[in-house]
Amino acid sequence: MRDDVRASQLRICKEHGAPFVESPSDMKVGISLNVRSGLMPINGLRHPIQGDTTGWYIWAGGEPSAEPDFFQPVHVAHLAEWCPLALKFLGLPPGWRFLVAEGYEDVWEDPTLLDTA
């Protein structure tokens, strides 16, 4: 991971009082194809880490689709090509969300994301 990306992730965590939980470049996120379309806002939420996945799900627009193929697995290493806006948020721990739109950014804790049963 580039030092400037890691620094921005650490800064976001510090600003929001959240512990830093790395999203290693060889692990995967679930990402929707529509993030490449320029559609806004960009949304992200993090469930608990499982296997080779970071727990992150990232999509563009309103609510994510329930279609089983809406999210595609992509390695964190390739996220700069898919959705560079999301990179600075990937240090937030499971149970956190973000939303980014033109001139707007929000980060918040959502404990319901930790209940995956």
N, C-alpha and C positions, 0 to 999 in steps of 0.2 A: 504494500500500500504506500502511495506517495505520502511524504511527510506533511504536505499542505492539507491533504484530505484528512489524515489522522488528526492534525491540529484542529481542523474545523469540527470534526466529530467530538473531540474532547471539549471544545468550547461550547458546543450545543448542550452537551451533558452538564457541564458546569453551570451554564445559564439557567437550566431547568432543575438543578439539584438532583440529577439522575446519575446513577453509577454508569461508568463506561463499560459496555459489553461488546467486544470486538465482533465484527462480521468478517471472518477471514476470506481472502480472495478465492480460495479453493472450495468454499461452501456456496450453496445456492440460495437464491431468492425466488419467490413466485412473482412473476411480472406479467402484466397484460400487454397484448400487442398494441393497444391503443395509446400507450405512452409515447410511441414513436410518431404519432400523428400530429402532435402539437396541441392536442386537447388539454384543457385545464379544468379544474385544478389537478395537481398530482397529489395522490393520497398514499399513505403508507401506514401499515400497522404491523406490530411484531408479536407473534405468538411465541411460546417457549421453543427453544432450540431442540430439534429432533434429528438424529442421524447426521446427514451431510447438508442439512438445511439450516439457515440462520433464523428461521421463523418469520422473516420479512415477507410481506405481500404488498406489492406496489401496483397502482392502477391510476388511470386518468379518468376524469369526469366525476359523476355522482357516485352512486352506490355500485359496488362490483357486481358483475353478473354471477348468477348461480350455475351457469353452464360449466361442466366439468373441465373443459379445455380453456377457460377464460384466462387462467394463470399458466404461464409457461416457465419451466425451470431454467434459470440463467445463473451462471457463476458470477459471484460478486466481481471478479476480475473483468467481466465484460459489461458491467453496469454503466461504466462511463460512456459507452456507445449507445446504450439503451435509454438511460435516464440520468444524466449527470446531476440534475437538480436534487436527486435523492441521496447522493453520496454522503453529504455532510450529516445526515440523520442516522446513518447505519450503526453508530456507536450507542444509540439509545437502547436500553435493555428491553427484554420482553415485557409486555404490558404497556407499551407506549405507542403513540400515533403521531403522525404529522400530516399537514395539509399545506401545499404551496400553490399560490395563484399569482397573477400579475400584481405586484406590489403588496402581497399579503403572505404571511407565514405564521403558522400556528403549530405548537407542539404541546401535547398533553398526555397525562397518564390515564390509562384505561384498564383498570384491574380485571375487567371482564375478559380481556384477551388471554389471561393466564388460565382460565377455566376451559380446557379443550376437551373435557369429557363429554 
